[in-house]
Amino acid sequence: MQDTLTPISAANWDAEGQLEVLTFDLASETFAVEAMLVREILDLLPETIVPGASPLVRSVVNFRGKIIPIADLRLAFDMPAAENTIDSRIIVIEIDIDGEPSQIGIRTDKVHEVATLNRTDAEKPPVVGMRWRRDFVHELVRQPGGIVVLPDLSAIFHHKSPESAAAYSAAAN
C-alpha cells in the first residue's frame, strides 16, 4: 500500500492573494513553509539514527514523549552538509499521510519570522537555470531581500525514483 499525502505545498493563497509563511535558512537560501503547517519550533535535540531509513529522513527525536522524524532538506536540494550552529532549529510541521496527521521535523540553519507573501510576487520555477530539481520547488517569491523558495514538500517526501535515492545516499555520505 502506498502512502498518500494531502497536497500540503500547493500554496493556499487566500482570497486577497496572500500567504502566511514561516521563513528559514538552509545554506545561504531563504525557504518558507505555510504557517498553518507549523506546530513547534524546537532547539536542536539529541537525534537517534534509524538504521535502513532514507538519508532524507534518517533520524528521529523524542519530544514530549512523541517520536518525530527529522528531515534534512539540504539533501533534497543538493546542498552540502553543514554543522549545526547556535542558530540551528527544528521546525515541526504536521501533514496528513494516509489520512492520518503526521509530524515531521525540518532541520534548519536559522528560523526567521512569520511573514506574509503576495501571490503577485510568486512565479513557478523556471524551466532553465535552476540548480535544484524543479519538481521540488512549488514557487519562487520575490522579496526585497531576495528570493524566498516555497518547497514542494509533497514531492520531496514522496519521491522514490532510483535517481533520487542515489542522490540522497551520495549526499548523506
DSSP file (Angstrom, degrees, kcal/mol; ACC not computed):
  #  RESIDUE AA STRUCTURE BP1 BP2  ACC     N-H-->O    O-->H-N    N-H-->O    O-->H-N    TCO  KAPPA ALPHA  PHI   PSI    X-CA   Y-CA   Z-CA
    1    1 A M              0   0    0      0, 0.0     2,-0.3     0, 0.0     0, 0.0   0.000 360.0 360.0 360.0 132.5    0.0    0.0    0.0
    2    2 A Q        -     0   0    0      1,-0.1     2,-0.2    96,-0.0    96,-0.0  -0.653 360.0-114.0 -91.5 146.1    1.4    3.4   -1.0
    3    3 A D        -     0   0    0     -2,-0.3     2,-0.4    94,-0.0    -1,-0.1  -0.501  26.9-151.8 -70.4 144.2    1.2    6.5    1.3
    4    4 A T        -     0   0    0     -2,-0.2    94,-3.1     2,-0.0     2,-0.5  -0.946   6.7-156.3-115.9 145.3   -0.9    9.3    0.1
    5    5 A L  B     -A   97   0A   0     -2,-0.4    92,-0.2    92,-0.2   149,-0.0  -0.975  18.8-123.9-125.1 127.1   -0.2   12.8    1.0
    6    6 A T        -     0   0    0     90,-1.6     2,-0.7    -2,-0.5    90,-0.2  -0.483  47.1 -97.8 -61.4 133.9   -2.6   15.6    1.1
    7    7 A P        +     0   0    0      0, 0.0     3,-0.2     0, 0.0    -1,-0.1  -0.392  56.3 167.1 -60.0 106.7   -1.2   18.3   -1.1
    8    8 A I        +     0   0    0     -2,-0.7     4,-0.2     1,-0.2    26,-0.2   0.657  67.3  48.6 -97.6 -17.7    0.4   20.5    1.5
    9    9 A S        +     0   0    0      1,-0.2    -1,-0.2     2,-0.1   141,-0.0   0.129  69.0 110.0-113.7  23.0    2.6   22.7   -0.6
   10   10 A A  S    S-     0   0    0     -3,-0.2     3,-0.3   142,-0.0    -1,-0.2   0.137  89.1-116.9 -80.9  23.2    0.0   23.7   -3.2
   11   11 A A        -     0   0    0      1,-0.2     2,-1.9    -3,-0.2    -2,-0.1   0.890  17.3-137.2  39.8 102.1    0.3   27.2   -1.5
   12   12 A N        -     0   0    0     -4,-0.2    -1,-0.2     0, 0.0     6,-0.1  -0.508  26.7-171.5 -85.4  69.8   -3.1   28.1    0.0
   13   13 A W        -     0   0    0     -2,-1.9     6,-0.2    -3,-0.3   105,-0.1  -0.389  19.8-126.6 -60.9 137.6   -3.1   31.7   -1.1
   14   14 A D    >   -     0   0    0      4,-3.1     3,-2.3     1,-0.1    -1,-0.1  -0.161  33.3 -85.7 -80.7-178.8   -6.1   33.5    0.5
   15   15 A A  T 3  S+     0   0    0      1,-0.3    -1,-0.1     2,-0.1    -2,-0.1   0.767 130.6  53.0 -60.8 -27.2   -8.8   35.5   -1.3
   16   16 A E  T 3  S-     0   0    0      2,-0.1    -1,-0.3   103,-0.0     3,-0.1   0.383 122.1-106.7 -88.3   3.8   -6.5   38.6   -1.2
   17   17 A G  S <  S+     0   0    0     -3,-2.3   102,-3.6     1,-0.3   103,-0.3   0.823  77.6 130.6  76.3  31.8   -3.7   36.6   -2.8
   18   18 A Q  E     -G  118   0B   0    100,-0.2    -4,-3.1   101,-0.1     2,-0.4  -0.848  38.9-164.4-118.9 156.3   -1.6   36.4    0.4
   19   19 A L  E     -G  117   0B   0     98,-2.1    98,-3.0    -2,-0.3     2,-0.5  -0.980  14.5-141.7-141.4 124.2    0.1   33.5    2.1
   20   20 A E  E     +G  116   0B   0     -2,-0.4    15,-2.4    96,-0.2    16,-0.5  -0.765  34.6 169.5 -88.3 126.5    1.3   33.5    5.7
   21   21 A V  E     -GH 115  34B   0     94,-3.0    94,-2.8    -2,-0.5     2,-0.5  -0.876  38.1-125.7-133.7 161.3    4.6   31.6    6.0
   22   22 A L  E     -GH 114  33B   0     11,-2.9    11,-1.9    -2,-0.3     2,-0.3  -0.965  33.3-148.4-105.0 123.6    7.4   30.8    8.4
   23   23 A T  E     + H   0  32B   0     90,-2.8    89,-3.0    -2,-0.5     2,-0.3  -0.687  23.4 164.2 -96.8 148.3   10.8   31.7    6.8
   24   24 A F  E     -GH 111  31B   0      7,-2.4     7,-3.4    -2,-0.3     2,-0.4  -0.973  29.7-113.2-154.5 162.5   14.0   29.9    7.5
   25   25 A D  E     -GH 110  30B   0     85,-2.9    84,-2.7    -2,-0.3    85,-0.9  -0.809  18.6-179.6-105.4 143.4   17.5   29.5    6.0
   26   26 A L  E >  S- H   0  29B   0      3,-2.0     3,-2.2    -2,-0.4     2,-0.1  -0.959  77.0 -39.5-131.7 118.7   19.2   26.5    4.5
   27   27 A A  T 3  S-     0   0    0     -2,-0.4    82,-0.0     1,-0.3    47,-0.0  -0.444 123.9 -30.8  56.5-130.2   22.8   27.4    3.5
   28   28 A S  T 3  S+     0   0    0     -2,-0.1     2,-0.3    -3,-0.1    -1,-0.3   0.214 119.4  98.2-102.0  16.4   22.5   30.9    2.0
   29   29 A E  E <   -H   26   0B   0     -3,-2.2    -3,-2.0   117,-0.0     2,-0.5  -0.778  66.4-134.9-106.5 148.3   19.0   30.4    0.7
   30   30 A T  E     +Hi  25 148B   0    117,-0.6   119,-2.6    -2,-0.3     2,-0.2  -0.899  27.1 179.0-102.8 126.2   15.7   31.5    2.3
   31   31 A F  E     -Hi  24 149B   0     -7,-3.4    -7,-2.4    -2,-0.5     2,-0.3  -0.708   8.5-157.9-115.8 168.6   12.9   29.0    2.3
   32   32 A A  E     -H   23   0B   0    117,-1.9     2,-0.3    -9,-0.2    -9,-0.2  -0.995   8.0-163.9-149.9 145.6    9.3   29.1    3.7
   33   33 A V  E     -H   22   0B   0    -11,-1.9   -11,-2.9    -2,-0.3     5,-0.1  -0.947  44.7 -88.9-122.7 150.2    6.6   26.8    4.8
   34   34 A E  E >>  -H   21   0B   0     -2,-0.3     3,-1.8   -13,-0.2     4,-0.6  -0.342  32.7-134.0 -58.4 132.2    3.0   27.7    5.3
   35   35 A A  G >4 S+     0   0    0    -15,-2.4     3,-1.1     1,-0.3   -14,-0.2   0.817 102.2  65.9 -59.5 -32.3    2.5   28.9    8.8
   36   36 A M  G 34 S+     0   0    0    -16,-0.5    -1,-0.3     1,-0.3    -2,-0.1   0.696  98.7  54.2 -66.8 -16.3   -0.6   26.8    9.2
   37   37 A L  G <4 S+     0   0    0     -3,-1.8    57,-2.2    56,-0.1     2,-0.3   0.689  86.4 100.4 -85.6 -19.6    1.5   23.7    8.9
   38   38 A V  E <<  +B   93   0A   0     -3,-1.1    55,-0.2    -4,-0.6     3,-0.1  -0.508  35.5 164.9 -78.4 128.5    3.9   24.7   11.8
   39   39 A R  E     -     0   0A   0     53,-3.6     2,-0.3     1,-0.4    54,-0.2   0.734  65.3  -1.5-107.1 -36.1    3.3   23.0   15.2
   40   40 A E  E     -B   92   0A   0     52,-1.3    52,-2.6     2,-0.0     2,-0.5  -0.984  48.0-145.5-152.3 155.0    6.6   23.8   17.0
   41   41 A I  E     -B   91   0A   0     -2,-0.3     2,-0.3    50,-0.2    50,-0.2  -0.983  34.7-169.6-122.9 117.9    9.9   25.4   16.6
   42   42 A L  E     -B   90   0A   0     48,-3.3    48,-2.5    -2,-0.5     2,-0.1  -0.794  25.9-122.8-112.8 146.9   12.5   23.5   18.6
   43   43 A D  E     -B   89   0A   0     -2,-0.3    46,-0.2    46,-0.2    44,-0.0  -0.428  62.5 -73.4 -66.8 161.4   16.0   23.9   19.7
   44   44 A L        -     0   0    0     44,-0.5    -1,-0.2    -2,-0.1    45,-0.0  -0.328  56.4-164.5 -61.8 142.2   18.1   21.0   18.5
   45   45 A L        -     0   0    0     -3,-0.1     2,-0.2    18,-0.0    18,-0.1  -0.835  35.2 -79.3-122.3 160.2   17.6   17.8   20.4
   46   46 A P        -     0   0    0      0, 0.0    16,-0.5     0, 0.0     2,-0.3  -0.438  52.7-146.7 -60.3 129.9   19.6   14.6   20.6
   47   47 A E        -     0   0    0     -2,-0.2     2,-0.5    14,-0.1    14,-0.2  -0.771   7.2-147.5-103.3 146.5   18.8   12.6   17.4
   48   48 A T  E     -C   60   0A   0     12,-2.7    12,-2.0    -2,-0.3     2,-0.2  -0.962  19.4-132.6-111.5 120.4   18.6    8.8   17.0
   49   49 A I  E     -C   59   0A   0     -2,-0.5    10,-0.3    10,-0.2     9,-0.1  -0.517  15.1-141.3 -70.5 136.5   19.7    7.4   13.6
   50   50 A V    >   -     0   0    0      8,-3.1     3,-2.1    -2,-0.2    -1,-0.1  -0.893  20.0-125.7-102.7 110.7   17.3    4.9   12.3
   51   51 A P  T 3  S+     0   0    0      0, 0.0     3,-0.1     0, 0.0     8,-0.0  -0.282  92.2  12.5 -57.2 134.1   19.1    2.0   10.5
   52   52 A G  T 3  S+     0   0    0      1,-0.3     2,-0.1     6,-0.0     6,-0.0   0.397  95.1 134.6  82.5  -3.3   17.9    1.5    7.0
   53   53 A A    <   -     0   0    0     -3,-2.1    -1,-0.3     5,-0.2     5,-0.1  -0.374  67.9 -88.1 -76.6 158.6   16.0    4.8    6.8
   54   54 A S    >   -     0   0    0      3,-0.3     3,-0.7     1,-0.1    -1,-0.1  -0.384  33.0-125.1 -60.5 139.2   16.2    7.1    3.9
   55   55 A P  G >  S+     0   0    0      0, 0.0     3,-0.7     0, 0.0    17,-0.2   0.814 110.3  63.7 -58.1 -28.4   19.0    9.6    4.2
   56   56 A L  G 3  S+     0   0    0      1,-0.3    16,-2.4    15,-0.1     2,-0.3   0.903 123.3  16.3 -61.2 -41.1   16.5   12.4    3.7
   57   57 A V  G <  S+     0   0    0     -3,-0.7    -3,-0.3    14,-0.2    -1,-0.3  -0.685  83.9 142.0-131.5  76.0   14.7   11.4    6.9
   58   58 A R    <   +     0   0    0     -3,-0.7    -8,-3.1    12,-0.4     2,-0.3   0.438  56.5  45.3-104.0   0.6   17.3    9.2    8.7
   59   59 A S  E     -CD  49  70A   0     11,-0.8    11,-3.0   -10,-0.3     2,-0.3  -0.915  58.2-153.9-139.9 167.1   16.8   10.2   12.3
   60   60 A V  E     -CD  48  69A   0    -12,-2.0   -12,-2.7    -2,-0.3     2,-0.3  -0.925   6.1-150.5-134.8 159.8   14.2   10.8   15.0
   61   61 A V  E     - D   0  68A   0      7,-2.2     7,-2.8    -2,-0.3     2,-0.7  -0.928  17.1-128.9-126.9 157.1   13.9   12.9   18.1
   62   62 A N  E     + D   0  67A   0    -16,-0.5     2,-0.5    -2,-0.3     5,-0.2  -0.930  32.2 174.7-105.3 112.4   11.9   12.3   21.3
   63   63 A F  E >  S- D   0  66A   0      3,-2.9     3,-1.6    -2,-0.7    -2,-0.0  -0.957  70.1 -24.3-125.3 114.4    9.9   15.5   22.1
   64   64 A R  T 3  S-     0   0    0     -2,-0.5    -1,-0.1     1,-0.3     3,-0.1   0.877 126.7 -50.7  53.0  41.7    7.5   15.4   24.9
   65   65 A G  T 3  S+     0   0    0      1,-0.2     2,-0.4     0, 0.0    -1,-0.3   0.543 116.5 114.2  78.5   6.8    7.1   11.7   24.6
   66   66 A K  E <   -D   63   0A   0     -3,-1.6    -3,-2.9     2,-0.0     2,-0.6  -0.935  63.6-134.1-114.1 133.3    6.4   11.8   20.9
   67   67 A I  E     -D   62   0A   0     -2,-0.4    -5,-0.2    -5,-0.2    36,-0.2  -0.757  26.1-172.3 -86.8 121.9    8.8   10.4   18.3
   68   68 A I  E     -D   61   0A   0     -7,-2.8    -7,-2.2    -2,-0.6    36,-0.2  -0.967  19.4-132.9-120.7 121.4    9.3   12.9   15.4
   69   69 A P  E     -D   60   0A   0      0, 0.0    36,-3.5     0, 0.0     2,-0.5  -0.466  21.7-139.4 -68.9 143.9   11.2   12.0   12.2
   70   70 A I  E     -De  59 105A   0    -11,-3.0   -11,-0.8    34,-0.2     2,-0.4  -0.926  13.3-158.2-112.7 124.1   13.8   14.7   11.2
   71   71 A A  E     - e   0 106A   0     34,-3.9    36,-2.5    -2,-0.5     2,-0.7  -0.788   9.4-153.0-101.2 142.1   14.2   15.7    7.6
   72   72 A D    >>  -     0   0    0    -16,-2.4     3,-1.7    -2,-0.4     4,-0.6  -0.870   8.9-173.2-111.6  94.8   17.3   17.3    6.1
   73   73 A L  H 3> S+     0   0    0     -2,-0.7     4,-1.9    34,-0.4     6,-0.1   0.655  75.2  80.5 -65.4 -14.3   16.0   19.3    3.1
   74   74 A R  H 34>S+     0   0    0      1,-0.2     5,-2.9     2,-0.2    -1,-0.3   0.891  90.2  53.9 -56.2 -37.5   19.6   20.1    2.2
   75   75 A L  H X45S+     0   0    0     -3,-1.7     3,-1.2     1,-0.2    -1,-0.2   0.904 106.4  49.7 -65.4 -41.3   19.7   16.6    0.7
   76   76 A A  H 3<5S+     0   0    0     -4,-0.6    57,-0.4     1,-0.2    -1,-0.2   0.839 115.3  44.6 -65.1 -32.0   16.7   17.2   -1.5
   77   77 A F  T 3<5S-     0   0    0     -4,-1.9    -1,-0.2    55,-0.1    -2,-0.2   0.178 112.0-118.2-100.9  17.0   18.2   20.5   -2.7
   78   78 A D  T < 5 +     0   0    0     -3,-1.2    -3,-0.2     1,-0.2    -4,-0.1   0.861  60.8 152.7  52.0  43.6   21.7   19.0   -3.3
   79   79 A M      < -     0   0    0     -5,-2.9    -1,-0.2    -6,-0.1     3,-0.1  -0.736  49.6-100.3-100.0 151.9   23.3   21.3   -0.7
   80   80 A P        -     0   0    0      0, 0.0    -1,-0.1     0, 0.0   -53,-0.1  -0.361  43.4 -98.7 -69.0 150.7   26.4   20.4    1.2
   81   81 A A        -     0   0    0     90,-0.2     2,-0.3    -2,-0.0    91,-0.0  -0.299  43.6-162.4 -63.1 153.5   26.1   19.1    4.7
   82   82 A A        -     0   0    0     -3,-0.1     2,-0.1     3,-0.0     3,-0.1  -0.984  19.8-109.9-140.8 150.7   26.7   21.7    7.4
   83   83 A E        -     0   0    0     -2,-0.3     2,-0.1     1,-0.1     0, 0.0  -0.478  43.0-102.6 -73.9 149.4   27.5   21.7   11.1
   84   84 A N        -     0   0    0     -2,-0.1     2,-0.2     2,-0.0    -1,-0.1  -0.418  41.1-163.6 -68.7 150.1   24.8   22.8   13.5
   85   85 A T    >   -     0   0    0     24,-0.1     3,-1.1    -2,-0.1    -1,-0.0  -0.684  40.0 -90.0-124.5-179.8   25.2   26.3   14.9
   86   86 A I  T 3  S+     0   0    0      1,-0.2    -2,-0.0    -2,-0.2    24,-0.0   0.755 127.9  51.5 -63.2 -23.7   23.8   28.2   17.8
   87   87 A D  T 3  S+     0   0    0     22,-0.1    24,-0.5    23,-0.1    -1,-0.2   0.561  81.6 118.3 -90.3  -9.8   21.0   29.4   15.4
   88   88 A S    <   +     0   0    0     -3,-1.1   -44,-0.5    22,-0.1     2,-0.3  -0.301  39.1 169.7 -61.9 139.9   20.0   25.9   14.1
   89   89 A R  E     -BF  43 108A   0     19,-1.0    19,-3.0   -46,-0.2     2,-0.5  -0.904  32.9-123.7-142.8 168.8   16.5   24.9   14.9
   90   90 A I  E     -BF  42 107A   0    -48,-2.5   -48,-3.3    -2,-0.3     2,-0.6  -0.988  17.6-155.0-118.2 124.9   13.9   22.2   14.0
   91   91 A I  E     -BF  41 106A   0     15,-2.6    15,-2.7    -2,-0.5     2,-0.6  -0.898  11.1-151.8 -98.1 119.6   10.6   23.3   12.5
   92   92 A V  E     -BF  40 105A   0    -52,-2.6   -53,-3.6    -2,-0.6   -52,-1.3  -0.829  17.4-176.4 -94.7 120.5    7.9   20.7   13.3
   93   93 A I  E     -BF  38 104A   0     11,-2.9    11,-2.3    -2,-0.6     2,-0.5  -0.784  17.5-139.9-110.8 158.5    5.2   20.6   10.7
   94   94 A E  E     + F   0 103A   0    -57,-2.2     2,-0.3    -2,-0.3     9,-0.2  -0.982  28.0 164.0-121.9 125.7    2.0   18.5   10.6
   95   95 A I  E     - F   0 102A   0      7,-2.8     7,-3.6    -2,-0.5     2,-0.6  -0.889  38.9-106.0-131.7 161.9    0.8   16.9    7.4
   96   96 A D  E     - F   0 101A   0     -2,-0.3   -90,-1.6     5,-0.2     2,-0.5  -0.818  32.1-179.9 -93.6 125.1   -1.7   14.2    6.5
   97   97 A I  E >  S-AF   5 100A   0      3,-2.6     3,-1.7    -2,-0.6   -92,-0.2  -0.993  79.0 -11.4-123.2 122.6   -0.2   10.9    5.4
   98   98 A D  T 3  S-     0   0    0    -94,-3.1    -1,-0.1    -2,-0.5   -93,-0.1   0.857 129.6 -58.4  53.6  37.9   -2.8    8.2    4.5
   99   99 A G  T 3  S+     0   0    0    -95,-0.3    -1,-0.3     1,-0.2   -94,-0.1   0.545 116.8 113.5  74.6   6.5   -5.4   10.4    6.1
  100  100 A E  E <  S- F   0  97A   0     -3,-1.7    -3,-2.6    -5,-0.0    -1,-0.2  -0.941  74.0-115.1-114.3 128.1   -3.5   10.4    9.4
  101  101 A P  E     - F   0  96A   0      0, 0.0     2,-0.4     0, 0.0    -5,-0.2  -0.407  40.0-175.4 -61.0 129.6   -1.9   13.6   10.9
  102  102 A S  E     - F   0  95A   0     -7,-3.6    -7,-2.8    -2,-0.1     2,-0.4  -0.987  17.2-141.6-130.9 138.1    1.8   13.1   11.0
  103  103 A Q  E     - F   0  94A   0     -2,-0.4     2,-0.4    -9,-0.2    -9,-0.2  -0.841  18.5-178.9-102.2 137.3    4.5   15.4   12.3
  104  104 A I  E     - F   0  93A   0    -11,-2.3   -11,-2.9    -2,-0.4     2,-0.4  -0.998  18.7-139.4-132.5 135.0    7.9   15.8   10.6
  105  105 A G  E     -eF  70  92A   0    -36,-3.5   -34,-3.9    -2,-0.4     2,-0.6  -0.794   9.9-155.2 -94.7 137.6   10.7   18.0   11.8
  106  106 A I  E     -eF  71  91A   0    -15,-2.7   -15,-2.6    -2,-0.4     2,-0.3  -0.959  14.3-137.3-112.8 118.1   12.7   20.0    9.3
  107  107 A R  E     - F   0  90A   0    -36,-2.5   -34,-0.4    -2,-0.6     2,-0.3  -0.584  29.5-176.9 -74.9 132.0   16.3   20.9   10.4
  108  108 A T  E     - F   0  89A   0    -19,-3.0   -19,-1.0    -2,-0.3   -82,-0.2  -0.845  36.5-136.1-126.6 162.6   17.2   24.5    9.6
  109  109 A D  S    S-     0   0    0    -84,-2.7     2,-0.3     1,-0.4   -83,-0.2   0.802  92.4  -9.3 -83.1 -33.4   20.2   26.7    9.8
  110  110 A K  E     -G   25   0B   0    -85,-0.9   -85,-2.9   -22,-0.1     2,-0.4  -0.918  61.0-138.7-165.1 136.1   18.1   29.6   11.2
  111  111 A V  E     -G   24   0B   0    -24,-0.5   -87,-0.3    -2,-0.3   -70,-0.0  -0.850  22.9-179.4 -97.6 135.8   14.4   30.4   11.6
  112  112 A H  E     -     0   0B   0    -89,-3.0     2,-0.3    -2,-0.4    -1,-0.2   0.802  37.2 -60.6 -98.4 -88.8   13.5   34.0   10.8
  113  113 A E  E     -     0   0B   0    -90,-0.1   -90,-2.8   -92,-0.0     2,-0.5  -0.937  44.2 -85.7-155.7 169.2    9.9   35.1   11.2
  114  114 A V  E     +G   22   0B   0     -2,-0.3     2,-0.3   -92,-0.2   -92,-0.2  -0.809  56.1 176.3 -83.9 128.7    6.3   34.6   10.2
  115  115 A A  E     -G   21   0B   0    -94,-2.8   -94,-3.0    -2,-0.5     2,-0.6  -0.891  30.7-124.4-133.0 160.6    5.8   36.7    7.0
  116  116 A T  E     -G   20   0B   0     -2,-0.3     2,-0.3   -96,-0.2   -96,-0.2  -0.944  25.6-162.7-109.8 122.1    3.1   37.4    4.5
  117  117 A L  E     -G   19   0B   0    -98,-3.0   -98,-2.1    -2,-0.6     2,-0.4  -0.725  12.2-133.3-100.5 152.9    3.9   36.8    0.9
  118  118 A N  E >   -G   18   0B   0     -2,-0.3     3,-1.9    24,-0.2     4,-0.3  -0.906   7.9-139.5-109.7 133.8    1.9   38.1   -2.1
  119  119 A R  G >  S+     0   0    0   -102,-3.6     3,-1.8    -2,-0.4    -1,-0.1   0.813 101.7  66.9 -58.7 -31.7    0.9   35.9   -5.0
  120  120 A T  G 3  S+     0   0    0   -103,-0.3    -1,-0.3     1,-0.3  -102,-0.1   0.717 100.8  50.4 -64.4 -18.6    1.7   38.7   -7.4
  121  121 A D  G <  S+     0   0    0     -3,-1.9    21,-2.6    21,-0.0     2,-0.3   0.427  95.9  95.9 -94.9  -0.6    5.4   38.3   -6.4
  122  122 A A  E <   +J  141   0B   0     -3,-1.8     2,-0.3    -4,-0.3    19,-0.2  -0.670  45.8 174.5 -99.1 145.4    5.3   34.5   -7.0
  123  123 A E  E     -J  140   0B   0     17,-2.5    17,-3.1    -2,-0.3    -2,-0.0  -0.988  35.9-106.5-141.7 151.7    6.4   32.5  -10.0
  124  124 A K        -     0   0    0     -2,-0.3    15,-0.2    15,-0.2    14,-0.1  -0.435  57.5 -86.5 -66.8 152.5    6.7   28.9  -10.9
  125  125 A P        -     0   0    0      0, 0.0    -1,-0.1     0, 0.0     5,-0.0  -0.340  52.1-102.9 -63.2 144.7   10.4   27.8  -11.1
  126  126 A P        -     0   0    0      0, 0.0     4,-0.2     0, 0.0     8,-0.0  -0.285  16.3-129.8 -67.9 154.3   11.9   28.4  -14.5
  127  127 A V  S    S+     0   0    0      2,-0.1     2,-0.4    -3,-0.1     3,-0.2   0.843  94.6  38.6 -70.3 -34.6   12.5   25.5  -16.8
  128  128 A V  S    S+     0   0    0      1,-0.1     3,-0.1     3,-0.0    -1,-0.1  -0.897 107.8  32.7-118.4 145.6   16.1   26.5  -17.4
  129  129 A G  S    S+     0   0    0     -2,-0.4     2,-0.4     1,-0.3    -1,-0.1   0.471  74.1 131.5  95.7   2.0   18.6   27.8  -14.9
  130  130 A M        -     0   0    0     -4,-0.2    -1,-0.3    -3,-0.2     4,-0.1  -0.731  41.1-163.1 -87.3 134.6   17.5   26.0  -11.7
  131  131 A R  S    S+     0   0    0     -2,-0.4     2,-0.2    -3,-0.1    -1,-0.1   0.584  75.8  62.3 -88.7 -10.4   20.3   24.3   -9.8
  132  132 A W  S    S-     0   0    0      1,-0.1     2,-0.3    -3,-0.0   -55,-0.1  -0.673 106.4 -80.3-108.1 164.8   17.7   22.3   -7.9
  133  133 A R    >   -     0   0    0    -57,-0.4     3,-1.6    -2,-0.2     4,-0.3  -0.512  38.5-142.1 -63.0 123.9   15.2   19.8   -9.1
  134  134 A R  G >  S+     0   0    0     -2,-0.3     3,-1.6     1,-0.3    -1,-0.2   0.839  97.8  60.2 -59.5 -36.6   12.3   21.9  -10.5
  135  135 A D  G 3  S+     0   0    0      1,-0.3    -1,-0.3    20,-0.1    20,-0.2   0.597  97.7  60.5 -72.6  -8.6    9.7   19.4   -9.2
  136  136 A F  G <  S+     0   0    0     -3,-1.6    16,-2.4    19,-0.1     2,-0.5   0.465  95.2  72.7 -92.7  -2.7   10.9   20.1   -5.6
  137  137 A V  E <   - K   0 151B   0     -3,-1.6     3,-0.1    14,-0.3    -1,-0.1  -0.954  54.8-176.6-116.0 119.6   10.1   23.8   -5.8
  138  138 A H  E     -     0   0B   0     12,-2.5     2,-0.3    -2,-0.5    -1,-0.2   0.959  69.6 -19.2 -76.1 -53.0    6.5   24.8   -5.8
  139  139 A E  E     - K   0 150B   0     11,-1.4    11,-2.9   -15,-0.2     2,-0.4  -0.989  51.0-135.4-151.9 157.2    7.1   28.6   -6.3
  140  140 A L  E     -JK 123 149B   0    -17,-3.1   -17,-2.5    -2,-0.3     2,-0.5  -0.963  23.7-157.9-112.1 133.8    9.7   31.3   -6.0
  141  141 A V  E     -JK 122 148B   0      7,-2.8     7,-2.8    -2,-0.4     2,-0.3  -0.958  12.2-133.4-121.1 122.2    8.6   34.5   -4.4
  142  142 A R  E     + K   0 147B   0    -21,-2.6   -24,-0.2    -2,-0.5     5,-0.2  -0.540  32.0 171.6 -71.8 132.6   10.4   37.8   -5.0
  143  143 A Q  E >   - K   0 146B   0      3,-2.8     3,-1.7    -2,-0.3   -26,-0.0  -0.916  47.9-103.1-134.8 161.3   11.1   39.8   -1.8
  144  144 A P  T 3  S+     0   0    0      0, 0.0     3,-0.1     0, 0.0    -1,-0.0   0.846 122.5  46.3 -55.0 -35.0   13.1   43.0   -1.1
  145  145 A G  T 3  S-     0   0    0      1,-0.2     2,-0.3    -3,-0.0    -3,-0.0   0.438 127.8 -79.8 -88.7   0.9   15.9   40.9    0.4
  146  146 A G  E <  S- K   0 143B   0     -3,-1.7    -3,-2.8     2,-0.0     2,-0.4  -0.985  72.7 -25.1 139.7-151.6   16.0   38.3   -2.4
  147  147 A I  E     - K   0 142B   0     -2,-0.3  -117,-0.6    -5,-0.2     2,-0.5  -0.840  44.4-151.5-106.1 137.5   14.0   35.2   -3.4
  148  148 A V  E     -iK  30 141B   0     -7,-2.8    -7,-2.8    -2,-0.4     2,-0.5  -0.938  15.4-143.3-106.7 129.6   12.0   33.0   -1.0
  149  149 A V  E     -iK  31 140B   0   -119,-2.6  -117,-1.9    -2,-0.5    -9,-0.2  -0.817   6.5-159.4 -96.5 124.7   11.7   29.4   -2.0
  150  150 A L  E     - K   0 139B   0    -11,-2.9   -12,-2.5    -2,-0.5   -11,-1.4  -0.890  23.1-146.5 -97.9 102.7    8.4   27.5   -1.3
  151  151 A P  E     - K   0 137B   0      0, 0.0     2,-1.3     0, 0.0   -14,-0.3  -0.340  13.9-123.1 -71.2 151.0    9.4   23.9   -1.4
  152  152 A D     >  -     0   0    0    -16,-2.4     4,-2.3     1,-0.2     3,-0.3  -0.742  32.2-178.7 -90.7  88.3    7.0   21.2   -2.7
  153  153 A L  H  > S+     0   0    0     -2,-1.3     4,-2.7     1,-0.2     5,-0.2   0.826  76.6  59.4 -61.8 -33.6    7.1   19.1    0.4
  154  154 A S  H  > S+     0   0    0      1,-0.2     4,-1.1     2,-0.2    -1,-0.2   0.940 109.7  42.2 -60.2 -47.8    4.7   16.5   -1.1
  155  155 A A  H  > S+     0   0    0     -3,-0.3     4,-0.8   -20,-0.2    -2,-0.2   0.898 115.6  50.5 -66.5 -40.3    7.2   15.8   -4.0
  156  156 A I  H >< S+     0   0    0     -4,-2.3     3,-0.6     1,-0.2    -2,-0.2   0.937 114.1  41.5 -65.0 -47.6   10.2   15.8   -1.7
  157  157 A F  H 3< S+     0   0    0     -4,-2.7    -1,-0.2     1,-0.2    -2,-0.2   0.640 123.5  37.9 -79.5 -13.1    8.8   13.4    0.9
  158  158 A H  H 3< S+     0   0    0     -4,-1.1     2,-0.6    -5,-0.2    -1,-0.2   0.308  80.4 115.3-120.9  10.5    7.3   11.1   -1.6
  159  159 A H    <<  +     0   0    0     -4,-0.8    -4,-0.0    -3,-0.6    -3,-0.0  -0.719  30.0 164.4 -83.2 119.2    9.8   11.0   -4.4
  160  160 A K        +     0   0    0     -2,-0.6    -1,-0.1     4,-0.1    -4,-0.0   0.020  17.4 138.1-127.8  29.3   11.2    7.5   -4.6
  161  161 A S     >  -     0   0    0      1,-0.1     4,-2.2     4,-0.0     5,-0.2  -0.357  65.0-113.3 -72.1 158.2   12.9    7.2   -8.0
  162  162 A P  H  > S+     0   0    0      0, 0.0     4,-2.3     0, 0.0     5,-0.2   0.857 116.2  56.9 -58.6 -35.1   16.2    5.3   -8.2
  163  163 A E  H  > S+     0   0    0      1,-0.2     4,-2.4     2,-0.2     5,-0.2   0.926 108.7  44.5 -63.9 -43.8   17.9    8.6   -9.1
  164  164 A S  H  > S+     0   0    0      2,-0.2     4,-2.9     1,-0.2     5,-0.2   0.888 111.5  52.7 -70.8 -36.0   16.7   10.4   -6.0
  165  165 A A  H  X S+     0   0    0     -4,-2.2     4,-2.3     2,-0.2    -1,-0.2   0.922 112.1  46.3 -62.8 -42.1   17.6    7.5   -3.8
  166  166 A A  H  X S+     0   0    0     -4,-2.3     4,-2.7     2,-0.2    -2,-0.2   0.904 113.2  49.4 -65.7 -40.7   21.1    7.5   -5.2
  167  167 A A  H  X S+     0   0    0     -4,-2.4     4,-2.3     2,-0.2    -2,-0.2   0.919 111.7  47.8 -64.8 -43.3   21.4   11.3   -4.8
  168  168 A Y  H  X S+     0   0    0     -4,-2.9     4,-1.7     2,-0.2    -1,-0.2   0.916 113.5  48.7 -63.4 -42.1   20.2   11.2   -1.2
  169  169 A S  H  X S+     0   0    0     -4,-2.3     4,-1.1    -5,-0.2    -2,-0.2   0.921 111.8  48.3 -64.9 -43.3   22.6    8.4   -0.4
  170  170 A A  H  < S+     0   0    0     -4,-2.7     3,-0.4     1,-0.2    -1,-0.2   0.898 112.0  49.5 -63.5 -40.1   25.5   10.2   -2.0
  171  171 A A  H  < S+     0   0    0     -4,-2.3    -1,-0.2     1,-0.2    -2,-0.2   0.815 107.9  54.6 -69.4 -29.6   24.7   13.4   -0.2
  172  172 A A  H  <        0   0    0     -4,-1.7    -1,-0.2     1,-0.2    -2,-0.2   0.739 360.0 360.0 -77.0 -21.7   24.5   11.5    3.1
  173  173 A N     <        0   0    0     -4,-1.1    -1,-0.2    -3,-0.4    -2,-0.2   0.455 360.0 360.0 -85.9 360.0   28.0   10.0    2.8
